[in-house]
Amino acid sequence: MQIFKYNKNWTDVIGPEKSIFSFSYSEIRQHKDLLLMFVWRDFVSTYKQTILGPIWFLLQPVLTSVIFVFVFGNFAGLSTDGVPMFLFYLAGVTVWNYFSECFTRTANVFTTNAGLYGKVYFPRLIIPLSIITSNLIKFFIQFILFLGVLAYFVFATGKQVLPNTYTLLTPLLLLIMAGFALGGGLMISAMTNKYRDLTHLIGFGIQLLMYVTPVIYPVSSLSEKHQKLALLNPLAHIIEAFRFSWTGAGSFSWHGLLYSFVVMIVFLVAGIAIFNRVESTFMDNV
């Protein structure tokens, strides 16, 4: 029996076993062109063969915020901490859309890409990472819209809206949101791979999670008891910090931000471990 020894000149070595906690950055870097191709595919295919095309990137948060103004602002009379209602809801929707889109698509990554996974080898985390990256493009488009609306209320209407130096933390807040979406989505993807009916609950679960996260209301509007419960949700600190940094309303806590970051790391490590554990056998369940 001939034994083949590892040759340092080989470009790729595919092995049958690896640690469930492994994250091969070098392998992903080697496939960066594939990652960029998936990013472009996701961005282009989202609104391909639609009438308005990329304009939907702007219409979706605008229409959602308008509905929130009428339902939660005018009818329900929920507080917005003195911030103009449309700006208040748009701030929450802009950040939340990025999280929900990344989480939902990552949670279905095995079922929607089964054919691709079964044909050729490449680092399986490439597709979840491409989802997180491609949605950054969508986020930046919506974020520019948010900045335009913010500038209107600051300069044209004279409303008391006060962006502050905490705006510099926006990339960190986005990173934490991305980590939660990736880690949580990878964990759910392992379950939807085996139990397909769970895919129907993802959208419903995201809606419920939005209502327990201060997207449509400020934490300050809750009673002291309910504030403590609301802040147990690590996503609450991200939404509040984003809104506080750009509008001056809401709350900001370094301890809360640290808490969110630590929980995000736990979610991310657990998600990668579960994803690595399932990826070797998921084709048997497809």
C-alpha positions as CSV (number, residue, x, y, z in Angstrom):
1,M,0.0,0.0,0.0
2,Q,1.5,3.3,-1.1
3,I,1.4,6.1,1.5
4,F,1.3,9.7,0.2
5,K,3.1,12.3,2.3
6,Y,2.1,15.9,2.7
7,N,3.9,18.1,0.2
8,K,4.4,21.8,1.3
9,N,4.0,22.8,-2.4
10,W,0.4,21.6,-2.5
11,T,-2.1,24.5,-2.7
12,D,-5.0,22.8,-1.0
13,V,-5.2,19.9,1.4
14,I,-8.7,18.5,2.1
15,G,-8.9,16.5,5.3
16,P,-11.8,14.4,6.8
17,E,-11.6,15.7,10.3
18,K,-11.3,19.0,12.1
19,S,-12.3,20.6,15.4
20,I,-15.8,21.8,15.7
21,F,-14.4,25.1,16.9
22,S,-12.1,25.6,14.0
23,F,-12.3,28.7,11.9
24,S,-9.8,28.5,9.0
25,Y,-9.2,32.2,8.2
26,S,-6.4,31.3,5.8
27,E,-8.6,28.9,3.9
28,I,-11.3,31.6,3.6
29,R,-8.8,34.1,2.5
30,Q,-7.6,31.8,-0.2
31,H,-11.3,31.7,-1.4
32,K,-11.8,35.4,-1.2
33,D,-12.7,35.6,-4.9
34,L,-15.5,33.1,-4.3
35,L,-16.7,35.1,-1.3
36,L,-16.8,38.3,-3.4
37,M,-18.6,36.4,-6.1
38,F,-21.3,35.3,-3.7
39,V,-21.6,38.8,-2.3
40,W,-22.2,40.2,-5.7
41,R,-24.6,37.4,-6.5
42,D,-26.7,38.1,-3.4
43,F,-26.8,41.8,-4.0
44,V,-27.8,41.6,-7.7
45,S,-30.2,38.7,-7.4
46,T,-32.2,40.3,-4.5
47,Y,-34.2,42.6,-6.7
48,K,-33.4,41.2,-10.1
49,Q,-36.4,41.3,-12.5
50,T,-38.3,43.7,-10.3
51,I,-39.8,47.0,-11.5
52,L,-38.1,49.3,-9.0
53,G,-34.9,47.3,-8.5
54,P,-32.5,48.8,-5.9
55,I,-35.1,51.5,-5.0
56,W,-36.7,48.9,-2.8
57,F,-33.7,49.2,-0.6
58,L,-35.0,52.7,0.2
59,L,-38.7,52.1,0.0
60,Q,-38.8,49.3,2.5
61,P,-37.5,51.2,5.6
62,V,-39.5,54.3,4.6
63,L,-42.8,52.5,4.3
64,T,-42.1,50.5,7.5
65,S,-41.3,53.7,9.4
66,V,-44.5,55.4,8.0
67,I,-46.6,52.5,9.2
68,F,-45.0,52.6,12.6
69,V,-45.7,56.3,12.8
70,F,-49.4,55.8,12.2
71,V,-49.8,52.6,14.2
72,F,-47.5,53.0,17.2
73,G,-47.0,56.8,17.2
74,N,-50.4,58.2,16.4
75,F,-52.8,55.4,17.4
76,A,-51.0,53.7,20.2
77,G,-49.3,56.9,21.4
78,L,-46.0,55.3,22.2
79,S,-43.2,57.7,23.4
80,T,-40.3,58.5,21.2
81,D,-38.2,60.4,23.8
82,G,-38.9,63.7,22.1
83,V,-37.4,62.6,18.8
84,P,-39.5,63.2,15.7
85,M,-41.5,60.0,15.2
86,F,-40.4,59.2,11.7
87,L,-36.7,59.7,12.6
88,F,-37.1,57.6,15.7
89,Y,-38.6,54.6,13.9
90,L,-36.2,54.9,11.0
91,A,-33.2,54.7,13.3
92,G,-34.5,51.5,14.8
93,V,-35.6,50.0,11.5
94,T,-32.3,50.7,9.8
95,V,-30.3,48.7,12.3
96,W,-33.0,46.1,12.8
97,N,-33.3,45.4,9.1
98,Y,-29.7,44.5,8.9
99,F,-29.9,42.0,11.8
100,S,-33.2,40.4,10.7
101,E,-32.1,40.0,7.1
102,C,-28.8,38.4,8.0
103,F,-30.3,36.2,10.6
104,T,-33.2,34.9,8.4
105,R,-31.0,34.1,5.4
106,T,-28.2,32.5,7.5
107,A,-30.8,30.4,9.3
108,N,-31.8,28.9,5.9
109,V,-28.3,28.6,4.5
110,F,-28.3,24.7,4.4
111,T,-31.7,24.3,2.8
112,T,-31.3,27.1,0.2
113,N,-27.8,26.1,-0.8
114,A,-28.0,22.3,-0.6
115,G,-27.4,21.9,-4.3
116,L,-24.3,24.0,-4.3
117,Y,-22.9,22.4,-1.1
118,G,-23.4,18.9,-2.7
119,K,-21.6,19.6,-5.9
120,V,-18.2,21.0,-5.0
121,Y,-15.9,21.6,-2.0
122,F,-15.3,25.0,-0.6
123,P,-15.2,26.4,2.9
124,R,-18.8,26.1,4.0
125,L,-18.7,29.3,6.0
126,I,-18.1,31.2,2.8
127,I,-21.9,31.5,2.1
128,P,-22.9,32.7,5.6
129,L,-20.1,35.2,5.5
130,S,-21.2,36.4,2.1
131,I,-24.7,36.9,3.5
132,I,-23.4,39.1,6.3
133,T,-21.2,41.1,3.8
134,S,-23.8,41.6,1.1
135,N,-26.3,42.9,3.5
136,L,-23.7,45.5,4.5
137,I,-24.2,47.1,1.1
138,K,-28.0,47.2,1.7
139,F,-27.4,48.6,5.2
140,F,-25.1,51.4,3.9
141,I,-27.7,52.4,1.3
142,Q,-30.4,52.6,4.0
143,F,-27.9,54.3,6.4
144,I,-27.3,57.1,3.8
145,L,-31.1,57.5,3.7
146,F,-31.2,57.8,7.5
147,L,-28.4,60.4,7.5
148,G,-30.4,62.4,4.9
149,V,-33.5,62.4,7.1
150,L,-31.4,63.2,10.1
151,A,-29.9,66.2,8.3
152,Y,-33.4,67.4,7.3
153,F,-34.6,67.4,10.9
154,V,-31.5,69.0,12.2
155,F,-31.1,71.8,9.7
156,A,-34.5,72.3,8.1
157,T,-36.9,71.9,11.0
158,G,-34.8,72.9,13.9
159,K,-35.9,69.9,16.0
160,Q,-33.9,69.1,19.1
161,V,-31.9,66.3,17.5
162,L,-28.3,66.1,18.8
163,P,-25.8,63.6,17.2
164,N,-22.8,63.2,19.4
165,T,-19.3,61.7,19.5
166,Y,-20.7,58.2,20.2
167,T,-21.6,58.0,16.5
168,L,-18.0,56.8,16.1
169,L,-19.1,53.6,17.7
170,T,-21.4,52.8,14.8
171,P,-19.0,50.3,13.2
172,L,-18.7,48.5,16.5
173,L,-22.5,48.3,16.9
174,L,-22.8,47.0,13.4
175,L,-20.1,44.4,14.1
176,I,-22.0,43.2,17.2
177,M,-25.2,43.0,15.3
178,A,-23.5,41.0,12.5
179,G,-22.0,38.6,15.1
180,F,-25.4,38.0,16.7
181,A,-27.0,37.4,13.3
182,L,-24.2,35.0,12.1
183,G,-24.0,33.1,15.4
184,G,-27.7,32.8,15.9
185,G,-28.4,32.0,12.3
186,L,-25.8,29.2,12.2
187,M,-27.4,27.6,15.2
188,I,-30.9,27.7,13.7
189,S,-29.6,26.5,10.4
190,A,-28.5,23.2,12.1
191,M,-32.1,22.7,13.3
192,T,-33.8,23.7,10.0
193,N,-31.6,21.3,8.2
194,K,-33.2,18.4,10.1
195,Y,-36.6,19.8,10.8
196,R,-37.8,21.7,7.8
197,D,-41.0,22.9,9.3
198,L,-39.0,25.2,11.6
199,T,-38.3,27.5,8.6
200,H,-41.9,28.6,8.9
201,L,-41.3,29.9,12.5
202,I,-38.2,32.0,11.7
203,G,-40.1,35.0,10.3
204,F,-42.6,34.8,13.2
205,G,-39.8,34.5,15.7
206,I,-38.0,37.5,14.2
207,Q,-41.3,39.6,14.6
208,L,-41.6,38.6,18.2
209,L,-38.0,39.4,18.9
210,M,-38.5,42.8,17.4
211,Y,-41.3,43.6,19.8
212,V,-39.2,42.6,22.8
213,T,-36.3,44.8,21.5
214,P,-36.8,48.6,21.7
215,V,-37.2,49.2,18.0
216,I,-40.7,50.8,18.2
217,Y,-40.3,52.2,21.7
218,P,-37.6,53.6,24.0
219,V,-36.5,51.7,27.1
220,S,-37.2,54.8,29.1
221,S,-40.9,54.5,28.4
222,L,-41.0,51.2,30.4
223,S,-41.5,50.8,34.1
224,E,-38.3,50.2,36.2
225,K,-39.1,46.5,36.5
226,H,-39.7,46.1,32.8
227,Q,-36.6,48.1,31.9
228,K,-34.4,45.6,33.7
229,L,-36.1,42.8,31.8
230,A,-35.8,44.6,28.5
231,L,-32.1,45.2,29.0
232,L,-31.5,41.5,29.5
233,N,-31.9,41.3,25.8
234,P,-28.4,42.1,24.4
235,L,-29.8,43.5,21.2
236,A,-31.6,46.2,23.2
237,H,-28.3,47.9,24.1
238,I,-27.3,48.0,20.5
239,I,-30.5,49.7,19.3
240,E,-30.5,52.1,22.2
241,A,-26.8,53.0,21.7
242,F,-27.3,53.6,18.0
243,R,-30.4,55.8,18.6
244,F,-28.6,57.7,21.4
245,S,-25.5,58.4,19.3
246,W,-27.4,59.8,16.3
247,T,-30.4,61.5,17.9
248,G,-29.2,62.2,21.5
249,A,-32.3,60.5,22.9
250,G,-32.4,57.1,24.6
251,S,-29.7,55.6,26.8
252,F,-26.1,54.5,26.5
253,S,-24.1,52.2,28.8
254,W,-20.6,50.9,28.5
255,H,-21.5,48.0,30.7
256,G,-24.5,47.2,28.5
257,L,-22.3,47.4,25.4
258,L,-19.7,45.1,27.0
259,Y,-22.5,42.7,28.0
260,S,-23.8,42.6,24.4
261,F,-20.3,42.0,23.1
262,V,-19.6,39.1,25.4
263,V,-23.0,37.5,24.7
264,M,-22.3,38.0,20.9
265,I,-19.0,36.1,21.2
266,V,-20.7,33.2,23.0
267,F,-23.3,33.1,20.2
268,L,-20.7,33.3,17.5
269,V,-18.5,30.5,19.0
270,A,-21.5,28.3,19.6
271,G,-22.9,28.9,16.1
272,I,-19.6,28.1,14.4
273,A,-19.2,24.9,16.5
274,I,-22.7,23.7,15.7
275,F,-22.3,24.6,12.0
276,N,-19.0,22.7,11.8
277,R,-20.6,19.7,13.6
278,V,-23.5,19.6,11.2
279,E,-21.9,20.4,7.9
280,S,-20.2,17.0,7.5
281,T,-23.6,15.2,7.6
282,F,-26.2,17.7,6.5
283,M,-26.3,16.2,2.9
284,D,-27.8,13.0,4.5
285,N,-30.8,15.0,5.6
286,V,-31.4,17.0,2.5
